[in-house]
Amino acid sequence: MLRAIFDPHYWAAVPFHFWSAVMFALGSIVGSFLNVCIHRLPLNESVVSPPSHCPHCKYSIPFYLNIPLVTWLYLRGKCKNCGAPISIRYFLVELLTALTFLGCWLFFGRQSVALALIYSVFLSGLIVATATDFEHIIIPDEITIGGMVAGFIFSFLVPSLQGKDCTLKDAVSSSLLGMAIGAGSIYALLRGGKLVFGRKRKKFPPDTRIIFTETDLILPDEAIPYGELLYRDTDTIKFHATTLELVDRCYKDVPVRVTQDLLEIGEEKIGPETVVHMEVQTSKIVLPQEAMGLGDVKFMGAIGAFLGWKAVIFTLVVSSFIGGFLVGIPLIIMRKRGLSSKLPYGPYLAAAAALWVFAGPQLIQWYLQLIRRTFEHTLY
């Protein structure tokens, strides 16, 4: 039945660019749904219920005011009910998704309708991952773990997703191998980055008050759950306290170390579970941090499941170039970021994976030919 649905003879009965228009329209509709995912998934809210509504006044948006692309332009980026501004991100995501669907159809429609649709779905996931990582520094499990499952299933149903002449067995193996290499390589980078960039120094005015509760470290500008700081045995919070107050005693001018299992105040060692509240005054603190998050590990696994191990290698190299040389270094030079600052890496993985979909194999061939010509020119 699947073959019948995607039989190119049926699709060819209608002019090719009729389907181009259909794919653009379908992409804009999907883009409207992606906006819902981008807004709700990081908040752990359902993407189905309640229906679309204004986040400011909770006005339930009727269908005739929920037309992708058109409505935002017609309302000039404002809510019809309360007049609150609607972010241009909604319009841009709808437009980008529409152009993505159109691009997939133009690139792959004549080769395989199924491939055009699968790549459209895959790139839609990249759009959600990019937006949520930029806004919240997270990539939802629905995109990462769901992407790994979807990539394997699509590779099983359409083996050509893993290569033009792939058999079913080869496609399944390639998907699983891509998933393993993708997740494993980023996890190795995460562990290595932890050794190099695993500490973050925060400076404050003299005698700034910091509070340790049972669950959170409360800094002047943020509250951080201990689970985000001390989930490894080697993770340590360090600072020098001018004063330190526990419920039953005080200390002055002491070094302090906090780990999962131990609180060291000068020479004294205390079990952290016995401390329900601690207030300190200090001018700086050293916190453990990750160079990457586990979301990037799972995200790369999803990319590998869809595209295979060759695409994983390409994505790793190109994303490093984009994130490091084109973005990271200029930001450091302009002092917009510190050397140990955490950048959202998902968008650069997404950009590199999208480049692979449309031009990856061709770019690799061009690069290999360039190396060969350079080598031959050196010899002669």
C-alpha positions as CSV (number, residue, x, y, z in Angstrom):
1,M,0.0,0.0,0.0
2,L,2.9,2.4,0.8
3,R,4.4,1.8,-2.6
4,A,1.0,2.6,-4.2
5,I,0.7,5.8,-2.3
6,F,4.1,7.0,-3.4
7,D,4.1,5.5,-6.9
8,P,5.6,8.3,-9.1
9,H,3.2,7.6,-11.9
10,Y,0.2,8.8,-9.8
11,W,2.0,11.9,-8.8
12,A,3.2,12.6,-12.3
13,A,-0.4,12.7,-13.5
14,V,-0.5,16.2,-12.1
15,P,1.9,19.0,-13.2
16,F,5.1,18.9,-11.0
17,H,4.8,22.5,-9.9
18,F,1.2,22.0,-8.8
19,W,2.7,19.8,-6.1
20,S,5.3,22.6,-5.5
21,A,2.5,24.9,-4.5
22,V,0.9,22.2,-2.4
23,M,4.2,21.6,-0.6
24,F,4.7,25.3,0.1
25,A,1.1,25.5,1.5
26,L,1.6,22.3,3.5
27,G,4.9,23.6,4.9
28,S,3.3,26.8,6.1
29,I,0.6,24.8,7.9
30,V,3.2,22.6,9.5
31,G,5.2,25.7,10.4
32,S,2.1,27.0,12.4
33,F,2.1,23.7,14.3
34,L,5.9,24.0,14.9
35,N,5.3,27.4,16.5
36,V,3.1,25.7,19.0
37,C,5.8,23.1,19.7
38,I,8.5,25.7,20.1
39,H,6.3,27.6,22.6
40,R,4.9,24.7,24.6
41,L,7.4,21.8,24.6
42,P,10.0,23.7,26.8
43,L,7.1,24.4,29.2
44,N,6.0,20.7,29.3
45,E,2.6,21.7,27.9
46,S,0.4,19.7,25.6
47,V,0.7,20.7,21.9
48,V,-2.9,19.7,21.3
49,S,-4.9,21.2,24.1
50,P,-5.9,24.0,24.7
51,P,-6.3,25.2,21.1
52,S,-4.3,28.1,19.8
53,H,-4.7,31.2,21.9
54,C,-3.0,34.6,22.6
55,P,-0.4,34.1,25.4
56,H,-1.2,37.6,26.7
57,C,-5.0,37.7,27.0
58,K,-5.8,33.9,26.4
59,Y,-8.1,34.8,23.5
60,S,-8.9,31.6,21.7
61,I,-8.0,32.2,18.1
62,P,-10.7,31.3,15.6
63,F,-9.8,29.3,12.4
64,Y,-10.2,32.3,10.1
65,L,-7.6,34.2,12.1
66,N,-5.2,31.2,12.2
67,I,-4.2,31.2,8.5
68,P,-0.4,30.7,8.2
69,L,1.6,33.6,7.0
70,V,-1.5,35.6,6.0
71,T,-2.9,36.3,9.5
72,W,0.3,37.7,10.9
73,L,0.6,40.1,8.0
74,Y,-3.1,41.0,8.1
75,L,-3.0,41.8,11.8
76,R,0.4,43.5,11.5
77,G,1.9,41.2,14.2
78,K,-0.7,42.0,16.9
79,C,-3.4,40.1,18.7
80,K,-6.9,40.9,17.3
81,N,-8.4,40.9,20.8
82,C,-5.9,42.8,23.0
83,G,-3.5,44.3,20.6
84,A,-0.4,42.8,22.2
85,P,2.5,42.2,19.9
86,I,2.9,38.8,18.3
87,S,6.6,37.9,17.8
88,I,7.9,37.9,14.2
89,R,9.3,34.5,15.0
90,Y,5.8,33.0,14.3
91,F,5.8,34.4,10.8
92,L,9.5,33.5,10.1
93,V,9.0,29.9,11.3
94,E,6.0,29.5,9.1
95,L,7.9,31.0,6.1
96,L,11.0,28.9,6.7
97,T,9.0,25.7,7.0
98,A,7.1,26.5,3.8
99,L,10.3,27.1,2.0
100,T,11.9,24.0,3.5
101,F,9.0,21.8,2.2
102,L,9.2,23.5,-1.2
103,G,13.0,23.0,-1.3
104,C,12.6,19.3,-0.4
105,W,10.1,18.8,-3.2
106,L,12.2,20.6,-5.8
107,F,15.4,18.7,-4.8
108,F,13.9,15.2,-4.3
109,G,10.3,15.2,-5.7
110,R,11.3,13.8,-9.1
111,Q,13.6,11.2,-7.5
112,S,11.2,10.0,-4.7
113,V,8.0,11.5,-3.3
114,A,8.6,9.6,0.0
115,L,12.1,11.0,0.4
116,A,10.8,14.6,-0.2
117,L,8.2,14.1,2.5
118,I,10.6,12.4,5.0
119,Y,13.3,15.1,4.6
120,S,10.5,17.7,5.1
121,V,9.6,16.0,8.4
122,F,13.3,15.7,9.4
123,L,14.0,19.4,8.7
124,S,10.9,20.4,10.6
125,G,12.4,18.7,13.6
126,L,15.6,20.7,13.1
127,I,13.7,23.9,13.0
128,V,12.0,23.2,16.4
129,A,15.4,22.1,17.9
130,T,17.1,25.3,16.7
131,A,14.4,27.6,18.0
132,T,14.1,26.0,21.4
133,D,17.8,25.7,21.9
134,F,18.3,29.4,21.0
135,E,15.5,30.5,23.4
136,H,15.8,28.0,26.3
137,I,19.2,26.2,25.8
138,I,17.3,22.9,25.7
139,I,16.2,20.5,22.9
140,P,13.0,18.7,23.9
141,D,13.1,14.9,24.2
142,E,10.1,14.8,21.8
143,I,12.5,16.0,19.1
144,T,15.6,14.0,20.1
145,I,14.4,10.7,21.4
146,G,11.3,10.9,19.1
147,G,13.7,11.7,16.2
148,M,15.8,8.6,16.9
149,V,12.7,6.4,16.8
150,A,11.3,8.2,13.7
151,G,14.7,8.0,11.8
152,F,14.9,4.2,12.4
153,I,11.3,3.6,11.3
154,F,11.6,5.8,8.2
155,S,14.9,4.0,7.3
156,F,13.0,0.7,7.6
157,L,10.1,1.8,5.5
158,V,12.2,3.7,2.9
159,P,15.7,2.2,2.7
160,S,16.8,4.8,0.1
161,L,16.8,7.3,3.0
162,Q,20.2,5.8,3.9
163,G,21.5,5.7,0.3
164,K,20.3,5.4,-3.2
165,D,20.9,1.6,-3.6
166,C,20.5,0.6,0.1
167,T,18.8,-2.7,0.9
168,L,16.5,-3.0,3.8
169,K,19.2,-4.7,5.9
170,D,21.8,-2.1,5.0
171,A,19.4,0.8,5.7
172,V,18.5,-0.5,9.2
173,S,22.2,-1.1,10.0
174,S,23.2,2.3,8.7
175,S,20.5,4.0,10.8
176,L,21.5,2.2,14.0
177,L,25.2,2.8,13.3
178,G,24.5,6.5,12.6
179,M,22.5,6.7,15.9
180,A,25.3,5.1,17.9
181,I,28.2,7.1,16.3
182,G,26.2,10.3,16.5
183,A,25.3,10.1,20.1
184,G,28.6,8.5,21.1
185,S,30.8,11.1,19.4
186,I,29.0,14.1,21.0
187,Y,29.1,12.3,24.4
188,A,32.8,12.0,24.0
189,L,33.1,15.7,23.2
190,L,30.9,16.5,26.2
191,R,33.2,14.6,28.5
192,G,36.3,16.2,27.0
193,G,34.7,19.6,27.2
194,K,34.0,19.0,30.8
195,L,37.7,18.7,31.5
196,V,38.6,21.9,29.6
197,F,35.6,24.1,30.2
198,G,34.1,22.5,33.2
199,R,34.3,25.4,35.6
200,K,32.6,28.8,35.5
201,R,33.8,31.7,37.6
202,K,31.2,34.3,38.7
203,K,32.3,37.5,40.3
204,F,30.2,39.7,42.6
205,P,30.6,42.9,44.6
206,P,32.3,42.4,47.9
207,D,30.3,40.6,50.6
208,T,27.5,39.6,48.2
209,R,25.0,37.3,50.0
210,I,24.5,33.8,48.5
211,I,22.0,31.3,49.9
212,F,22.1,27.5,49.8
213,T,18.7,26.0,50.4
214,E,17.8,22.3,50.5
215,T,17.2,22.2,46.7
216,D,18.8,25.3,45.1
217,L,21.8,27.6,45.0
218,I,20.4,31.1,45.0
219,L,22.7,33.7,43.4
220,P,21.9,37.4,43.1
221,D,20.8,36.9,39.5
222,E,19.5,33.4,39.3
223,A,18.5,30.2,41.3
224,I,20.1,27.0,40.1
225,P,18.9,23.5,41.2
226,Y,21.7,21.4,42.6
227,G,20.7,18.7,40.1
228,E,22.1,20.9,37.3
229,L,25.3,21.5,39.2
230,L,26.2,18.4,41.2
231,Y,25.0,15.4,39.3
232,R,28.5,13.9,39.0
233,D,30.7,12.8,41.9
234,T,33.5,15.1,40.6
235,D,31.3,18.2,40.4
236,T,32.4,20.8,43.0
237,I,31.3,24.3,44.0
238,K,34.2,26.3,45.4
239,F,34.4,29.8,47.0
240,H,36.0,31.7,49.9
241,A,33.4,33.0,52.4
242,T,34.1,36.1,54.4
243,T,31.2,35.0,56.6
244,L,29.2,31.7,56.6
245,E,26.0,31.1,58.6
246,L,24.4,27.8,59.4
247,V,21.3,27.4,61.5
248,D,23.4,26.8,64.7
249,R,26.8,28.3,64.1
250,C,28.8,30.8,62.1
251,Y,32.3,30.9,60.4
252,K,34.5,33.7,59.2
253,D,37.1,33.9,56.4
254,V,37.0,30.2,55.4
255,P,37.4,28.3,52.1
256,V,34.3,26.2,51.2
257,R,33.8,23.2,48.9
258,V,30.5,21.6,48.1
259,T,30.0,18.2,46.4
260,Q,27.2,15.7,46.2
261,D,28.3,14.0,49.4
262,L,30.4,16.5,51.3
263,L,30.4,20.1,52.6
264,E,33.8,21.2,53.6
265,I,34.1,24.5,55.6
266,G,37.7,25.1,56.3
267,E,39.0,21.9,58.0
268,E,35.5,20.8,59.0
269,K,33.6,18.2,57.0
270,I,29.8,17.9,57.1
271,G,27.2,15.8,55.4
272,P,25.2,18.1,53.0
273,E,21.9,16.3,53.9
274,T,22.2,17.7,57.4
275,V,22.3,21.3,56.2
276,V,18.9,22.7,55.5
277,H,19.9,26.3,55.1
278,M,23.3,28.1,54.6
279,E,24.0,31.8,53.9
280,V,27.4,33.1,52.9
281,Q,29.0,36.3,51.9
282,T,31.6,36.2,49.1
283,S,32.9,38.1,46.1
284,K,33.3,35.1,43.7
285,I,32.3,31.5,43.3
286,V,33.4,28.7,41.0
287,L,30.6,26.5,39.6
288,P,30.7,23.3,37.6
289,Q,29.3,23.6,34.1
290,E,29.0,21.6,30.9
291,A,30.5,22.5,27.6
292,M,27.5,20.8,26.0
293,G,24.2,19.3,27.3
294,L,22.9,15.8,27.0
295,G,20.2,17.2,24.7
296,D,23.0,17.6,22.1
297,V,24.0,14.0,22.5
298,K,20.4,12.7,21.9
299,F,20.0,15.3,19.0
300,M,23.0,14.0,17.2
301,G,21.7,10.4,17.7
302,A,18.5,11.5,15.9
303,I,20.4,13.1,13.1
304,G,22.4,9.8,12.7
305,A,19.3,7.7,12.8
306,F,17.8,9.7,9.8
307,L,21.0,10.3,7.8
308,G,23.5,7.6,8.7
309,W,27.1,7.6,9.9
310,K,28.6,9.5,7.0
311,A,26.3,12.4,7.6
312,V,27.3,12.3,11.3
313,I,31.0,12.9,10.4
314,F,30.1,15.7,8.0
315,T,27.7,17.3,10.6
316,L,30.4,17.2,13.3
317,V,33.0,18.8,11.2
318,V,30.8,21.5,9.6
319,S,29.0,22.3,12.9
320,S,32.3,22.8,14.6
321,F,33.3,25.2,11.9
322,I,30.1,27.1,12.0
323,G,29.8,27.3,15.8
324,G,33.5,27.8,16.5
325,F,35.0,29.9,13.7
326,L,31.9,31.7,12.3
327,V,30.1,32.4,15.5
328,G,32.0,31.5,18.7
329,I,35.4,33.2,18.0
330,P,33.8,36.5,16.7
331,L,31.6,36.6,19.8
332,I,34.7,36.2,22.1
333,I,36.6,38.8,20.1
334,M,33.7,41.2,20.5
335,R,33.5,40.3,24.2
336,K,29.9,39.2,23.8
337,R,30.9,35.8,25.3
338,G,33.6,34.5,27.6
339,L,36.0,31.6,26.6
340,S,34.2,29.2,28.9
341,S,30.7,30.5,28.1
342,K,28.1,27.9,27.0
343,L,26.8,28.4,23.5
344,P,23.7,26.6,22.2
345,Y,25.2,24.0,19.9
346,G,22.0,22.5,18.6
347,P,21.5,25.2,15.9
348,Y,24.9,24.5,14.4
349,L,24.3,20.8,14.3
350,A,21.0,21.5,12.7
351,A,22.5,23.8,10.1
352,A,25.2,21.3,9.2
353,A,22.7,18.4,9.0
354,A,20.4,20.5,6.7
355,L,23.4,21.3,4.5
356,W,24.1,17.5,4.2
357,V,20.5,16.9,3.1
358,F,20.8,19.3,0.1
359,A,24.5,19.2,-0.8
360,G,26.5,17.1,1.6
361,P,27.7,14.2,-0.7
362,Q,28.5,16.7,-3.5
363,L,30.5,18.9,-1.1
364,I,32.5,15.9,0.1
365,Q,33.3,14.9,-3.6
366,W,34.3,18.5,-4.4
367,Y,36.6,18.6,-1.3
368,L,38.2,15.2,-2.1
369,Q,38.8,16.3,-5.7
370,L,40.4,19.6,-4.4
371,I,42.7,17.6,-2.2
372,R,43.7,15.3,-5.0
373,R,44.4,18.2,-7.4
374,T,46.4,19.9,-4.7
375,F,48.4,16.8,-4.0
376,E,49.0,16.2,-7.8
377,H,50.1,19.8,-8.2
378,T,52.6,19.4,-5.3
379,L,54.1,16.3,-6.8
380,Y,54.5,17.8,-10.3
